[in-house]
């Protein structure tokens, strides 16, 4: 479970996140949407303990101080040791995560379609495969909570579809709690169970993803959705 209450981050005179309250249930995919600069990445960094909140609280897995070995994440882009192979990068992650399964690295590579590239140096990968490597590192240890910031960056349409299937399987079959931030409404609408839209650091609205097409007249552009919300065509909150 992921929970925040009145989460706030101020930088001098700028408020990046303003009283953010959200809740992601176990086994749920939560789409965290907003335009660039809306506060998504700052909120995620507070969720992961990378940035200290000015005020408010964060709880992961029901705890203020979570067991980080049960959390996976991809933020600030995919990072890897460029001079090491895909296999070596994943093996380092396995050891750092203290994952006991010696097959975990190969399993993660297979899950993300990286098996043909296991012996290639990470620095020579295409942008899409580098992103796949970052995602493989995030899920290698089978986390209970998975937090992903713009995970589709660099992926081609096939890769995006594969990612959608992976996230659904992790959440709906294995019970992983997943928060995915993005500015691409159409893809999140196909993936998420519930969606929250943040604007200028504040939660603008939340609703079940199933309600989105009806409430936005099939609009796929996030700016168009914002305009509809701001003019009163707001999805009703789902229980």
C-alpha positions as CSV (number, residue, x, y, z in Angstrom):
1,X,0.0,0.0,0.0
2,X,1.1,3.6,-0.7
3,X,-0.3,6.4,1.3
4,X,0.3,10.1,1.6
5,X,-1.4,12.7,3.8
6,X,-1.2,16.5,3.2
7,X,2.3,15.9,1.7
8,X,3.9,19.2,1.0
9,X,7.3,20.4,-0.4
10,X,8.3,24.0,-0.6
11,X,11.5,25.5,-2.0
12,X,11.8,29.0,-0.6
13,X,8.9,30.8,-2.3
14,X,8.0,27.9,-4.6
15,X,5.6,25.2,-3.6
16,X,6.3,22.1,-5.7
17,X,3.8,19.8,-3.9
18,X,0.9,21.2,-2.0
19,X,-1.1,19.1,0.5
20,X,-1.1,15.9,-1.6
21,X,-3.2,13.1,-0.2
22,X,-3.5,9.8,-2.1
23,X,-3.9,6.1,-1.4
24,X,-2.9,3.1,-3.6
25,X,-4.4,-0.2,-2.5
26,X,-2.5,-3.5,-2.7
27,X,-2.7,-5.0,-6.2
28,X,-3.8,-1.7,-7.7
29,X,-2.2,0.3,-10.6
30,X,-2.4,4.0,-9.9
31,X,-1.8,6.4,-12.8
32,X,-0.3,9.6,-11.5
33,X,-0.8,12.1,-14.2
34,X,0.2,15.7,-14.7
35,X,1.8,18.0,-17.2
36,X,5.6,18.6,-17.0
37,X,6.3,20.7,-13.9
38,X,3.1,19.7,-12.1
39,X,5.0,18.1,-9.2
40,X,4.9,14.4,-10.1
41,X,8.6,13.8,-9.8
42,X,9.0,15.7,-6.6
43,X,6.1,13.7,-5.0
44,X,7.7,10.5,-6.1
45,X,11.1,11.5,-4.7
46,X,9.3,12.1,-1.4
47,X,7.7,8.7,-1.6
48,X,11.1,7.1,-2.0
49,X,12.8,9.1,0.8
50,X,15.0,10.9,-1.7
51,X,13.6,14.3,-0.8
52,X,12.5,15.4,2.6
53,X,8.9,16.7,2.8
54,X,8.3,20.2,4.3
55,X,5.3,18.7,6.0
56,X,2.8,15.8,5.7
57,X,3.4,12.1,5.8
58,X,4.3,9.1,3.6
59,X,3.6,5.5,4.4
60,X,4.7,2.5,2.3
61,X,3.6,-1.0,3.1
62,X,1.8,0.5,6.2
63,X,5.0,1.9,7.7
64,X,6.6,5.3,8.1
65,X,10.0,3.6,7.7
66,X,9.4,0.9,5.1
67,X,11.5,-2.2,4.4
68,X,13.2,-0.8,1.3
69,X,14.0,-4.3,0.1
70,X,10.3,-4.7,-0.7
71,X,10.2,-1.6,-2.9
72,X,11.3,-1.3,-6.5
73,X,11.5,2.0,-8.5
74,X,12.6,3.7,-11.7
75,X,13.1,7.5,-11.3
76,X,15.2,10.1,-13.0
77,X,15.7,7.9,-16.1
78,X,17.4,4.5,-16.4
79,X,20.9,4.4,-14.9
80,X,23.4,1.6,-15.5
81,X,27.1,0.9,-15.5
82,X,27.9,1.6,-19.2
83,X,31.1,-0.5,-19.3
84,X,29.4,-3.6,-17.9
85,X,27.1,-6.0,-19.7
86,X,23.3,-6.2,-19.2
87,X,23.9,-9.5,-17.3
88,X,26.5,-7.9,-15.1
89,X,24.3,-4.9,-14.3
90,X,21.5,-7.1,-13.3
91,X,23.7,-9.3,-11.2
92,X,25.0,-6.3,-9.3
93,X,21.4,-5.2,-8.7
94,X,20.6,-8.7,-7.5
95,X,23.4,-8.7,-5.0
96,X,22.7,-5.1,-3.8
97,X,19.1,-6.1,-3.3
98,X,20.2,-9.2,-1.5
99,X,17.9,-11.3,-3.7
100,X,18.8,-14.9,-2.9
101,X,17.5,-16.4,-6.2
102,X,20.6,-16.8,-8.5
103,X,18.2,-17.0,-11.5
104,X,16.7,-13.6,-10.7
105,X,18.9,-11.6,-13.1
106,X,18.1,-13.9,-16.0
107,X,14.4,-14.0,-15.1
108,X,14.3,-10.2,-15.2
109,X,16.1,-10.0,-18.5
110,X,13.7,-12.4,-20.0
111,X,10.7,-10.6,-18.6
112,X,11.8,-7.3,-20.2
113,X,12.9,-8.9,-23.5
114,X,16.6,-8.4,-22.9
115,X,17.8,-12.0,-23.2
116,X,19.3,-11.4,-26.7
117,X,21.3,-8.4,-25.2
118,X,22.5,-10.0,-22.0
119,X,26.2,-9.9,-23.1
120,X,26.1,-6.4,-24.6
121,X,27.6,-3.5,-22.7
122,X,24.9,-1.3,-21.3
123,X,26.5,1.8,-22.8
124,X,25.8,0.5,-26.3
125,X,22.1,-0.2,-25.8
126,X,19.5,1.8,-27.7
127,X,17.4,4.2,-25.7
128,X,14.5,1.8,-25.6
129,X,16.7,-1.2,-24.4
130,X,18.4,1.0,-21.8
131,X,14.9,1.8,-20.4
132,X,14.1,-1.9,-20.4
133,X,17.2,-2.5,-18.4
134,X,16.1,0.1,-15.9
135,X,12.7,-1.6,-15.6
136,X,14.4,-5.0,-15.2
137,X,16.4,-3.7,-12.3
138,X,13.3,-2.3,-10.7
139,X,11.4,-5.6,-10.8
140,X,14.2,-8.1,-10.4
141,X,13.6,-8.7,-6.7
142,X,9.8,-9.0,-7.0
143,X,8.9,-6.0,-4.9
144,X,5.6,-5.5,-3.1
145,X,5.6,-1.8,-4.1
146,X,6.7,-0.6,-7.5
147,X,7.1,3.2,-8.2
148,X,7.8,4.2,-11.8
149,X,8.4,7.7,-13.1
150,X,7.7,8.0,-16.9
151,X,8.5,4.3,-17.5
152,X,7.5,4.4,-21.2
153,X,10.2,6.9,-22.1
154,X,12.2,5.6,-25.0
155,X,10.0,2.6,-25.6
156,X,8.5,1.9,-29.0
157,X,4.8,1.0,-29.4
158,X,5.5,-2.7,-29.0
159,X,7.6,-2.0,-25.9
160,X,4.8,0.1,-24.4
161,X,2.3,-2.7,-25.0
162,X,4.6,-5.2,-23.4
163,X,5.1,-2.9,-20.4
164,X,1.4,-2.6,-20.0
165,X,1.1,-6.4,-19.8
166,X,3.9,-6.7,-17.3
167,X,2.4,-4.1,-15.0
168,X,-1.0,-5.7,-15.2
169,X,0.4,-9.1,-14.4
170,X,2.4,-7.9,-11.5
171,X,-0.5,-6.1,-10.0
172,X,-3.5,-8.3,-10.7
173,X,-1.8,-11.7,-10.4
174,X,1.0,-11.1,-8.0
175,X,-0.6,-8.4,-5.9
176,X,2.1,-5.7,-6.4
177,X,1.1,-2.2,-5.6
178,X,2.1,0.1,-8.5
179,X,2.2,3.8,-8.9
180,X,3.1,5.0,-12.5
181,X,3.6,8.7,-13.2
182,X,3.2,10.0,-16.8
183,X,2.0,12.8,-18.9
184,X,0.6,10.4,-21.5
185,X,-3.1,10.0,-20.6
186,X,-4.1,7.5,-23.3
187,X,-1.5,4.9,-22.2
188,X,-2.2,5.3,-18.5
189,X,-5.9,5.0,-19.2
190,X,-5.2,1.6,-20.8
191,X,-3.0,0.4,-17.9
192,X,-4.2,1.9,-14.6
193,X,-7.1,0.9,-12.3
194,X,-7.3,4.4,-10.8
195,X,-6.1,7.8,-11.9
196,X,-5.1,10.9,-10.1
197,X,-4.4,14.2,-11.9
198,X,-2.0,16.7,-10.2
199,X,-1.8,20.3,-11.3
200,X,0.6,22.9,-9.8
201,X,1.4,20.5,-6.9
202,X,-2.2,19.9,-5.9
203,X,-4.5,16.9,-6.6
204,X,-7.0,18.1,-9.1
205,X,-9.2,15.0,-9.3
206,X,-9.1,11.2,-8.8
207,X,-11.4,8.7,-10.6
208,X,-11.6,5.1,-11.7
209,X,-9.9,4.6,-15.0
210,X,-13.0,2.9,-16.3
211,X,-14.9,6.2,-16.0
212,X,-12.4,8.1,-18.1
213,X,-13.8,7.6,-21.7
214,X,-17.3,8.5,-20.6
215,X,-16.3,11.5,-18.7
216,X,-13.9,13.0,-21.2
217,X,-15.8,12.2,-24.4
218,X,-12.9,10.0,-25.5
219,X,-10.4,12.8,-25.3
220,X,-6.8,11.4,-25.3
221,X,-4.9,14.5,-24.9
222,X,-4.1,15.5,-21.3
223,X,-4.3,19.2,-21.9
224,X,-7.8,18.6,-23.3
225,X,-8.7,16.7,-20.2
226,X,-7.4,19.5,-18.0
227,X,-9.6,22.0,-19.9
228,X,-12.6,19.8,-19.5
229,X,-12.0,19.4,-15.8
230,X,-11.4,23.1,-15.3
231,X,-14.6,23.9,-17.1
232,X,-16.6,21.5,-14.9
233,X,-16.8,18.3,-16.9
234,X,-15.2,16.4,-14.0
235,X,-15.3,12.6,-13.6
236,X,-17.2,11.6,-10.5
237,X,-15.0,10.1,-7.8
238,X,-15.2,6.4,-7.7
239,X,-15.4,4.5,-4.4
